[in-house]
């Protein structure tokens, strides 16, 4: 039986629906408001949420950063603030470029601008933020000179090309004041974001029939898309000891510096001083692509999790794609005869504290392993390469299959066929995000509430799990609580189980690494530098390969001289401009940060400071 489905807001007829579907249809109880990089803009909004006593809901990442927050407007209706950066982690400028040359994709922009002006507004503009430090400057009748567009956060001026674009916009739209230019700049920013996110929604709806506007992050969307596309029903772990055992086997990814310096030795190559008395040395940089996707094409845990008591189990005789899989807690010995062959990348990395430290790190060691939780694939690989299985303590048995393969293949094939970079990056993100959602740690979730009502605040502070409060202003405070319960609702066993030449045929002449994620190399005279936690402008403008080499040389000299103090930190500092918030007040500040340091405790650095050995190597005894 068909009925007339209508809007409960406007009474307008929508479509014919069967009676059951009409009963199930619901009006949304929120309206989303999107910002790109809400972690910055959100501070200015949060401080105003105490304007009345209506309910406030937040999903916090920390006390200062929220994934999303909502404010009640009417009874059971909210305005929800969402960060599009959580879906599309790129600058708005790059997202606009990635959308491609097809003007039809800019639907919102074409509603506001004519075809002859469209090329001026489908790219992100520029604005002299630091120049406009008072309202009166918005009355300027000319565009400020190029040097006024200086950005102290990146220590950079805009390019001549970008400045000429701003001048063309000013002239073409017959702008009279800087205030009018500001209005146009903000309008185009909003319209570009609207078009980018609407195109993102179109792809999601077309491919998976899911609307991204009902999600907060791309991992949440990707996980539901995977479940919807595969039709799989993943079993939830119900035994707490089983959950703890699998949780202890989740270790993260290995990152280490094995050899701290290398120089190529090849004839007839620019930039290389060839020594014919020494052997040829080639330096290669490999980026192995789609490793997450490749690992998910294998058989993965699905259901029927139970304890197994057959401790005579021989994992070397079990096929990787067998219908039954195993997770084991074992003791494994690492024979000394394997130490030299395995010293660069030992099997079975484990989380432990390096000597004289209190911080757990993922280390590749040659130590014997006790009560080590491992998937049977990895245990089989280790045994086949000479490690000795000493004892099996516990075994979890489960049914496995290649249930995730159709989703990964769909994303991979569609990525190859993508018409523009926007879609290409989207499909890559959908594959990688599923892993992140499976690895989500509910223990790290925070329990914070924002309140703007004195009575409600006093009521909540009487709870036994209340920890502390932070007052933002006279009308708003946050209350911090211990979690009363932890909901393990994601298949952590999936994350547990998943764990080209990049230089385009050019020659790498030298490579230097000081510690994990802190390295530099030279290719055809061009320097490439990596430094985690260091702003890009600092790395590009103020750091060179020679700085890396000088730090390594000084460290090597200290390490080789028995008279020198080995505890002295060899490092280089640099001023770095950052934006910080405190109680949702935003500040820009300059901080002095250590950008280069040769102290690496994930491996034992040998005399000379270049070669290293893993902990547990027999030569260290």
C-alpha positions as CSV (number, residue, x, y, z in Angstrom):
1,X,0.0,0.0,0.0
2,X,1.5,3.4,-1.1
3,X,1.0,6.6,0.9
4,X,1.9,10.2,0.3
5,X,5.2,11.0,2.0
6,X,5.5,14.7,2.9
7,X,7.8,17.1,4.7
8,X,6.8,17.6,8.3
9,X,8.4,21.0,8.2
10,X,6.8,22.5,5.0
11,X,4.0,19.9,4.4
12,X,5.3,19.7,0.8
13,X,4.7,16.4,-1.0
14,X,8.0,14.5,-1.4
15,X,7.3,11.0,-3.0
16,X,5.1,7.9,-2.8
17,X,6.3,5.4,-0.1
18,X,5.0,2.1,1.2
19,X,3.3,2.4,4.6
20,X,6.2,0.7,6.5
21,X,8.9,2.8,4.9
22,X,6.8,6.0,5.7
23,X,6.7,5.0,9.4
24,X,10.5,4.4,9.4
25,X,11.3,7.7,7.7
26,X,12.6,10.3,10.2
27,X,13.4,14.0,10.0
28,X,17.0,14.7,10.9
29,X,17.4,16.1,14.4
30,X,20.4,18.3,13.5
31,X,21.6,20.7,10.9
32,X,25.4,20.3,10.1
33,X,27.6,23.4,9.9
34,X,30.9,22.7,8.1
35,X,34.3,24.3,8.7
36,X,37.6,23.3,7.1
37,X,40.1,23.0,10.0
38,X,37.6,23.3,12.8
39,X,40.4,22.8,15.3
40,X,41.3,26.5,14.7
41,X,37.9,28.2,14.0
42,X,36.1,26.1,16.6
43,X,37.8,28.0,19.5
44,X,36.0,31.2,18.7
45,X,32.6,29.4,18.5
46,X,33.0,27.3,21.6
47,X,33.5,30.3,23.9
48,X,30.0,31.6,22.8
49,X,28.1,28.3,23.4
50,X,27.2,29.5,26.9
51,X,24.9,32.1,25.6
52,X,21.9,30.3,27.1
53,X,21.2,27.2,29.2
54,X,20.5,24.9,26.3
55,X,22.3,21.5,26.1
56,X,25.8,21.3,24.6
57,X,27.3,18.1,23.3
58,X,30.9,17.5,22.4
59,X,33.1,14.6,21.1
60,X,36.6,15.6,22.4
61,X,40.0,14.7,21.1
62,X,41.5,16.6,24.0
63,X,40.4,19.4,26.4
64,X,41.1,21.9,23.6
65,X,40.3,20.1,20.4
66,X,36.9,18.5,19.5
67,X,36.0,16.2,16.7
68,X,32.6,17.8,16.7
69,X,30.3,19.8,19.0
70,X,26.6,20.6,19.0
71,X,24.3,23.2,20.5
72,X,20.7,22.7,21.2
73,X,18.5,25.3,19.4
74,X,15.0,23.9,19.8
75,X,13.6,20.9,21.8
76,X,15.6,17.9,20.5
77,X,17.1,19.8,17.6
78,X,20.8,20.7,17.4
79,X,23.2,22.7,15.3
80,X,26.2,20.3,14.8
81,X,29.6,21.7,13.9
82,X,31.7,19.4,11.8
83,X,35.3,19.5,10.4
84,X,35.6,18.7,6.7
85,X,39.3,18.3,7.3
86,X,38.4,15.0,9.0
87,X,37.1,13.8,5.6
88,X,39.5,15.6,3.3
89,X,42.9,16.2,5.0
90,X,44.3,18.6,2.4
91,X,44.4,22.4,2.2
92,X,41.3,24.0,0.6
93,X,43.6,25.3,-2.2
94,X,44.8,21.8,-3.1
95,X,41.2,20.4,-2.9
96,X,40.0,23.0,-5.4
97,X,42.9,22.1,-7.7
98,X,42.3,18.4,-7.3
99,X,38.7,18.8,-8.3
100,X,39.9,19.2,-11.9
101,X,39.2,21.4,-14.9
102,X,35.5,20.4,-15.1
103,X,33.6,23.6,-14.3
104,X,30.4,21.6,-13.9
105,X,31.7,20.3,-10.6
106,X,31.6,23.8,-9.1
107,X,27.8,23.9,-8.8
108,X,27.6,26.4,-6.0
109,X,30.1,28.8,-7.5
110,X,28.3,28.9,-10.9
111,X,25.1,29.9,-9.1
112,X,26.8,33.1,-7.8
113,X,29.2,34.0,-10.6
114,X,29.1,34.4,-14.4
115,X,30.9,32.1,-16.8
116,X,33.4,34.8,-17.8
117,X,34.5,35.2,-14.1
118,X,34.4,31.6,-13.1
119,X,38.2,31.0,-13.6
120,X,39.0,33.8,-11.1
121,X,36.9,32.2,-8.2
122,X,37.4,28.4,-8.6
123,X,40.8,28.8,-6.9
124,X,41.5,29.9,-3.4
125,X,42.4,33.5,-3.2
126,X,44.9,35.4,-0.9
127,X,44.3,37.8,1.9
128,X,46.7,40.1,4.0
129,X,45.7,38.7,7.4
130,X,48.5,40.4,9.3
131,X,48.1,43.7,7.6
132,X,44.4,44.0,8.6
133,X,44.8,44.5,12.3
134,X,42.0,47.0,12.8
135,X,38.6,47.8,11.2
136,X,39.8,51.0,9.6
137,X,42.1,49.2,7.2
138,X,39.0,47.6,5.6
139,X,38.2,51.0,4.2
140,X,41.4,51.1,2.1
141,X,40.6,51.8,-1.5
142,X,43.6,49.9,-3.0
143,X,45.0,46.5,-2.6
144,X,48.0,46.5,-0.2
145,X,51.4,46.0,-1.8
146,X,52.7,42.4,-2.1
147,X,55.0,42.6,0.9
148,X,52.0,43.4,3.1
149,X,50.8,39.8,2.5
150,X,53.7,38.4,4.5
151,X,52.7,35.5,6.7
152,X,54.8,35.2,9.9
153,X,53.5,31.7,10.6
154,X,55.2,30.4,7.5
155,X,57.9,33.2,7.3
156,X,56.9,33.6,3.7
157,X,55.5,36.2,1.2
158,X,53.0,35.3,-1.5
159,X,54.3,34.7,-5.0
160,X,54.0,37.3,-7.8
161,X,51.6,35.0,-9.5
162,X,49.2,34.9,-6.5
163,X,49.5,38.7,-6.1
164,X,48.7,39.3,-9.8
165,X,45.6,37.0,-9.3
166,X,44.5,39.2,-6.4
167,X,44.9,42.3,-8.5
168,X,42.9,40.8,-11.4
169,X,40.1,39.9,-9.0
170,X,40.1,43.5,-7.6
171,X,39.9,44.9,-11.1
172,X,37.5,42.4,-12.7
173,X,34.9,42.7,-9.8
174,X,35.3,46.5,-9.6
175,X,36.1,46.3,-5.9
176,X,36.2,49.7,-4.1
177,X,37.5,48.8,-0.6
178,X,39.5,46.1,1.1
179,X,36.3,45.3,3.0
180,X,34.6,44.4,-0.3
181,X,37.6,42.3,-1.2
182,X,37.3,40.6,2.2
183,X,33.6,39.8,1.6
184,X,34.4,38.3,-1.8
185,X,37.4,36.3,-0.4
186,X,35.2,34.8,2.3
187,X,32.3,34.1,-0.1
188,X,34.6,32.2,-2.6
189,X,36.2,30.2,0.3
190,X,32.7,29.1,1.5
191,X,31.5,28.2,-2.0
192,X,34.7,26.3,-2.8
193,X,34.3,24.3,0.4
194,X,30.6,23.7,-0.4
195,X,31.5,22.4,-3.9
196,X,34.4,20.2,-2.7
197,X,32.3,18.6,0.0
198,X,29.2,18.2,-2.3
199,X,31.4,16.4,-4.8
200,X,32.7,14.2,-1.9
201,X,29.1,13.4,-1.0
202,X,28.2,12.6,-4.6
203,X,31.0,10.0,-4.8
204,X,29.9,8.5,-1.5
205,X,26.2,8.3,-2.5
206,X,26.9,7.0,-6.0
207,X,29.3,4.3,-4.9
208,X,27.9,3.1,-1.5
209,X,24.5,4.8,-1.2
210,X,25.7,6.4,2.1
211,X,25.5,10.1,2.8
212,X,28.8,11.5,4.3
213,X,26.9,14.3,5.9
214,X,25.7,11.9,8.6
215,X,29.3,11.1,9.6
216,X,32.0,13.0,11.5
217,X,35.2,11.5,10.0
218,X,36.2,9.5,7.0
219,X,37.3,6.4,9.1
220,X,33.7,6.2,10.4
221,X,32.3,6.5,6.9
222,X,34.8,4.0,5.4
223,X,34.0,1.4,8.1
224,X,30.3,1.6,7.4
225,X,30.9,1.6,3.7
226,X,33.0,-1.6,4.0
227,X,30.3,-3.3,6.1
228,X,27.6,-2.2,3.6
229,X,29.5,-3.2,0.5
230,X,30.7,-6.6,1.8
231,X,27.5,-7.5,3.7
232,X,29.7,-9.1,6.4
233,X,28.7,-9.4,10.0
234,X,31.8,-9.2,12.2
235,X,31.6,-11.0,15.6
236,X,32.1,-8.9,18.7
237,X,34.5,-10.3,21.2
238,X,32.6,-11.2,24.4
239,X,35.3,-12.6,26.6
240,X,37.4,-9.9,28.3
241,X,40.6,-12.1,28.7
242,X,40.4,-12.8,24.9
243,X,40.1,-9.1,24.2
244,X,43.1,-8.2,26.5
245,X,45.2,-10.9,24.8
246,X,44.5,-9.5,21.3
247,X,44.9,-5.9,22.5
248,X,48.4,-6.7,23.9
249,X,49.4,-7.9,20.4
250,X,48.6,-4.6,18.8
251,X,52.0,-2.8,18.5
252,X,52.0,-0.3,15.7
253,X,54.5,0.1,12.9
254,X,58.3,-0.3,12.9
255,X,60.4,2.8,12.3
256,X,64.2,2.7,12.9
257,X,67.5,4.0,11.7
258,X,69.9,1.1,11.0
259,X,72.8,2.7,9.1
260,X,73.1,6.4,9.9
261,X,75.1,7.5,6.8
262,X,75.8,6.2,3.3
263,X,77.4,7.8,0.2
264,X,77.1,6.4,-3.3
265,X,80.2,5.4,-5.2
266,X,79.5,5.3,-8.9
267,X,81.4,6.4,-12.0
268,X,80.2,9.1,-14.4
269,X,77.5,10.5,-12.1
270,X,77.3,14.2,-11.3
271,X,77.8,15.0,-7.7
272,X,79.7,11.8,-6.9
273,X,83.4,11.7,-6.3
274,X,84.1,8.2,-7.6
275,X,86.8,6.1,-5.9
276,X,87.7,3.2,-8.2
277,X,89.6,1.4,-5.3
278,X,86.3,1.0,-3.5
279,X,83.3,-1.2,-4.6
280,X,80.4,0.4,-6.3
281,X,77.7,1.6,-4.0
282,X,74.1,2.3,-5.1
283,X,71.6,4.1,-2.9
284,X,67.9,3.4,-3.5
285,X,64.8,4.9,-2.1
286,X,61.7,2.6,-2.2
287,X,58.1,3.5,-1.4
288,X,56.1,0.3,-1.3
289,X,52.6,1.3,-2.2
290,X,49.2,-0.1,-1.1
291,X,50.6,-2.3,1.7
292,X,47.4,-1.9,3.7
293,X,45.3,-2.9,0.7
294,X,47.6,-5.9,-0.1
295,X,47.4,-7.2,3.5
296,X,43.6,-7.0,3.4
297,X,43.3,-9.2,0.4
298,X,44.4,-12.1,2.6
299,X,42.1,-14.2,4.8
300,X,41.1,-12.2,7.9
301,X,39.4,-13.1,11.2
302,X,35.6,-13.2,11.0
303,X,33.7,-15.1,13.7
304,X,33.6,-18.2,16.0
305,X,36.3,-16.9,18.4
306,X,37.1,-19.5,21.1
307,X,39.9,-20.8,23.2
308,X,41.9,-23.8,21.8
309,X,43.7,-26.2,24.1
310,X,45.7,-28.2,21.5
311,X,49.1,-27.0,22.6
312,X,50.8,-29.4,20.2
313,X,49.5,-27.2,17.3
314,X,52.1,-27.0,14.4
315,X,51.5,-23.6,12.7
316,X,54.0,-24.4,10.0
317,X,51.6,-26.9,8.6
318,X,48.6,-24.5,8.5
319,X,48.0,-22.8,5.1
320,X,47.7,-18.9,5.2
321,X,44.2,-19.2,3.6
322,X,43.0,-22.1,5.8
323,X,39.4,-21.7,7.0
324,X,40.5,-21.7,10.6
325,X,43.1,-19.2,11.9
326,X,44.9,-18.8,15.2
327,X,46.3,-16.1,17.5
328,X,48.9,-17.5,20.0
329,X,50.7,-16.4,23.1
330,X,54.1,-18.0,22.9
331,X,57.7,-18.1,24.1
332,X,60.2,-17.9,21.3
333,X,64.0,-18.1,21.3
334,X,66.3,-16.2,19.0
335,X,69.4,-18.4,18.3
336,X,72.7,-16.5,18.2
337,X,73.6,-17.9,14.8
338,X,70.9,-15.8,13.3
339,X,71.9,-12.5,14.9
340,X,74.3,-11.3,12.1
341,X,71.9,-12.1,9.3
342,X,68.8,-10.6,11.1
343,X,70.4,-7.6,12.7
344,X,69.0,-5.0,10.3
345,X,65.3,-6.1,10.7
346,X,64.7,-8.8,13.3
347,X,61.5,-10.7,13.5
348,X,58.8,-10.2,16.1
349,X,59.2,-6.5,17.2
350,X,58.0,-5.8,20.7
351,X,57.0,-2.7,22.8
352,X,59.5,-2.2,25.6
353,X,61.5,0.5,27.3
354,X,65.1,1.1,26.0
355,X,67.7,1.0,28.7
356,X,67.7,4.1,31.1
357,X,64.3,5.3,29.8
358,X,60.7,5.1,31.0
359,X,59.0,5.4,27.6
360,X,57.7,2.3,25.8
361,X,58.8,2.2,22.2
362,X,58.4,-0.4,19.4
363,X,61.8,-2.1,19.2
364,X,63.2,-4.7,16.8
365,X,65.3,-6.8,19.2
366,X,67.1,-10.1,19.0
367,X,66.1,-11.0,22.6
368,X,64.2,-14.1,23.4
369,X,60.4,-13.4,23.5
370,X,58.3,-14.4,26.5
371,X,54.5,-14.4,26.5
372,X,54.5,-12.9,23.0
373,X,51.1,-12.5,21.3
374,X,51.4,-13.2,17.6
375,X,49.3,-14.1,14.6
376,X,50.0,-17.6,13.3
377,X,51.2,-16.2,9.9
378,X,54.0,-14.2,11.5
379,X,54.9,-17.1,13.9
380,X,55.1,-19.4,10.9
381,X,57.3,-16.9,9.0
382,X,59.6,-16.5,12.1
383,X,60.0,-20.3,12.6
384,X,60.7,-20.9,8.9
385,X,63.6,-18.3,9.2
386,X,65.2,-20.1,12.1
387,X,63.5,-18.9,15.3
388,X,62.7,-21.6,17.9
389,X,59.2,-22.0,19.3
390,X,59.7,-23.0,23.0
391,X,56.2,-23.0,24.5
392,X,52.6,-22.2,23.7
393,X,50.7,-20.5,26.6
394,X,47.3,-19.7,25.0
395,X,45.6,-20.1,21.6
396,X,42.6,-18.3,20.2
397,X,40.9,-20.1,17.3
398,X,38.6,-18.4,14.8
399,X,37.0,-18.7,11.4
400,X,38.7,-16.6,8.7
401,X,38.0,-15.8,5.0
402,X,38.8,-13.2,2.4
403,X,35.7,-11.2,3.2
404,X,37.4,-7.8,2.9
405,X,38.9,-8.4,-0.5
406,X,35.9,-7.3,-2.6
407,X,35.9,-3.9,-0.9
408,X,39.6,-3.4,-1.3
409,X,39.5,-4.5,-4.9
410,X,36.6,-2.1,-5.6
411,X,38.5,0.8,-4.1
412,X,41.7,-0.1,-5.9
413,X,40.2,-0.5,-9.3
414,X,38.1,2.7,-9.0
415,X,41.2,4.6,-7.9
416,X,43.0,3.5,-11.0
417,X,40.1,4.7,-13.2
418,X,39.7,8.0,-11.3
419,X,39.3,11.0,-13.6
420,X,41.0,13.5,-11.3
421,X,43.3,13.7,-8.4
422,X,40.4,14.4,-6.0
423,X,38.8,11.1,-6.7
424,X,42.2,9.3,-6.8
425,X,43.0,10.5,-3.2
426,X,39.4,9.7,-2.1
427,X,39.7,6.0,-2.9
428,X,43.2,5.8,-1.4
429,X,41.7,7.3,1.8
430,X,38.8,4.8,1.9
431,X,41.2,1.8,1.9
432,X,43.5,3.2,4.6
433,X,40.8,4.5,6.9
434,X,39.2,1.1,7.6
435,X,42.4,0.0,9.3
436,X,42.5,3.1,11.5
437,X,38.9,2.5,12.6
438,X,39.6,-1.1,13.5
439,X,42.6,0.1,15.6
440,X,40.7,2.7,17.5
441,X,41.5,2.5,21.2
442,X,38.3,3.2,23.3
443,X,40.5,3.5,26.4
444,X,41.8,6.8,25.1
445,X,38.4,8.4,24.6
446,X,37.8,11.4,27.0
447,X,34.7,12.0,29.0
448,X,34.3,15.8,29.0
449,X,31.0,17.8,29.2
450,X,30.5,21.5,28.5
451,X,27.9,23.1,30.8
452,X,26.4,26.6,30.8
453,X,24.0,26.1,33.7
454,X,25.0,26.4,37.4
455,X,22.5,23.9,38.6
456,X,23.5,21.3,36.1
457,X,27.2,21.9,36.8
458,X,26.7,21.4,40.6
459,X,24.7,18.3,39.9
460,X,27.4,16.8,37.7
461,X,30.2,17.7,40.0
462,X,28.6,15.5,42.7
463,X,29.2,12.4,40.6
464,X,31.9,10.1,42.1
465,X,33.8,10.0,38.8
466,X,34.2,13.8,38.6
467,X,37.9,14.8,38.2
468,X,38.2,18.5,37.5
469,X,36.7,21.5,35.9
470,X,38.0,24.3,33.6
471,X,36.3,27.7,33.6
472,X,36.2,29.4,30.2
473,X,34.1,32.4,31.1
474,X,31.2,33.4,33.3
475,X,28.8,31.3,31.3
476,X,30.7,28.3,30.3
477,X,32.9,25.6,31.9
478,X,34.1,22.1,31.0
479,X,33.8,19.2,33.5
480,X,36.2,16.3,33.3
481,X,35.2,12.8,34.4
482,X,36.6,9.3,34.6
483,X,35.0,6.9,32.2
484,X,32.3,4.9,33.9
485,X,32.4,2.2,31.2
486,X,34.5,1.4,28.1
487,X,32.7,0.0,25.1
488,X,34.9,-2.3,22.9
489,X,32.7,-2.2,19.8
490,X,35.3,-2.4,17.0
491,X,37.0,-5.6,15.6
492,X,40.4,-5.0,17.1
493,X,41.3,-8.6,15.8
494,X,41.2,-7.2,12.3
495,X,43.7,-4.4,13.0
496,X,45.9,-7.0,14.8
497,X,46.0,-9.2,11.7
498,X,46.8,-6.3,9.2
499,X,49.8,-5.1,10.2
500,X,58.2,1.4,-7.1
501,X,61.5,3.3,-7.0
502,X,60.5,6.7,-5.6
503,X,63.3,8.6,-7.2
504,X,62.2,8.1,-10.8
505,X,65.5,6.5,-11.8
506,X,67.6,9.5,-10.7
507,X,70.7,8.8,-8.5
508,X,70.8,9.3,-4.8
509,X,74.3,10.6,-3.9
510,X,74.2,10.5,-0.1
511,X,71.8,9.7,2.8
512,X,72.0,10.7,6.4
513,X,69.7,9.7,9.3
514,X,69.9,10.9,12.9
515,X,67.0,9.0,14.4
516,X,63.6,7.6,13.1
517,X,61.7,10.1,11.0
518,X,64.7,12.5,11.0
519,X,66.7,12.0,7.8
520,X,67.9,13.8,4.7
521,X,69.2,12.8,1.3
522,X,70.5,14.3,-2.0
523,X,69.3,13.5,-5.5
524,X,70.9,15.1,-8.5
525,X,72.0,18.0,-6.4
526,X,68.6,18.6,-4.8
527,X,68.2,18.2,-1.1
528,X,65.2,16.4,0.5
529,X,64.8,16.7,4.3
530,X,62.4,15.0,6.7
531,X,61.9,16.0,10.3
532,X,58.8,15.0,12.2
533,X,57.2,17.7,14.3
534,X,59.1,20.5,12.5
535,X,57.2,23.1,10.5
536,X,57.7,22.8,6.7
537,X,58.9,26.4,6.3
538,X,61.6,25.7,9.0
539,X,62.7,22.5,7.3
540,X,62.8,24.1,3.8
541,X,64.4,27.5,4.7
542,X,66.7,26.9,7.6
543,X,67.8,23.2,7.5
544,X,70.2,21.7,5.0
545,X,71.8,18.3,4.6
546,X,75.0,19.8,6.0
547,X,73.2,20.5,9.2
548,X,72.3,16.8,9.5
549,X,75.9,15.8,8.7
550,X,77.4,18.2,11.2
551,X,75.2,16.9,14.0
552,X,76.1,13.3,13.0
553,X,79.8,14.2,12.8
554,X,79.8,15.8,16.3
555,X,77.9,12.8,17.7
556,X,80.3,10.4,16.1
557,X,83.3,12.3,17.5
558,X,81.8,12.2,21.0
559,X,80.9,8.5,20.6
560,X,84.5,7.6,19.5
561,X,86.3,9.5,22.2
562,X,86.3,7.7,25.5
563,X,87.2,10.9,27.4
564,X,84.0,12.7,26.3
565,X,80.7,12.8,28.3
566,X,78.4,10.3,26.5
567,X,75.3,11.8,28.2
568,X,75.7,15.2,26.5
569,X,72.8,15.9,24.1
570,X,74.0,16.7,20.6
571,X,71.2,18.8,19.0
572,X,70.3,21.9,17.1
573,X,67.4,24.3,18.0
574,X,65.4,26.7,15.8
575,X,62.7,29.3,16.4
576,X,59.3,28.1,15.2
577,X,56.1,30.2,14.9
578,X,53.0,28.3,16.0
579,X,49.3,28.9,16.9
580,X,48.3,27.6,20.4
581,X,45.1,27.8,22.4
582,X,44.5,27.9,26.1
583,X,41.0,27.7,27.4
584,X,39.9,28.3,23.8
585,X,41.8,31.6,23.7
586,X,44.0,31.5,20.5
587,X,47.5,32.8,20.5
588,X,50.4,33.0,18.0
589,X,53.8,32.5,19.6
590,X,57.4,31.8,18.8
591,X,58.9,28.7,20.5
592,X,62.5,27.4,20.4
593,X,62.3,23.7,19.4
594,X,65.0,21.1,19.0
595,X,64.9,20.2,15.3
596,X,67.9,18.0,15.0
597,X,69.2,15.4,17.5
598,X,71.5,12.4,17.0
599,X,70.4,10.7,20.2
600,X,68.6,7.5,19.2
601,X,67.8,4.9,21.8
602,X,65.8,2.4,19.6
603,X,69.1,0.6,18.7
604,X,72.6,0.5,20.1
605,X,74.9,2.9,18.3
606,X,78.4,1.5,17.8
607,X,81.7,3.3,18.1
608,X,82.0,5.8,15.2
609,X,78.3,6.7,15.3
610,X,77.3,5.2,11.9
611,X,76.5,1.5,12.4
612,X,74.0,0.2,14.9
613,X,72.9,-3.1,16.4
614,X,69.6,-4.2,17.8
615,X,69.2,-4.9,21.5
616,X,69.9,-8.6,22.3
617,X,72.7,-9.0,19.7
618,X,75.4,-11.4,21.0
619,X,78.2,-8.9,20.2
620,X,76.7,-6.5,22.8
621,X,77.3,-9.0,25.6
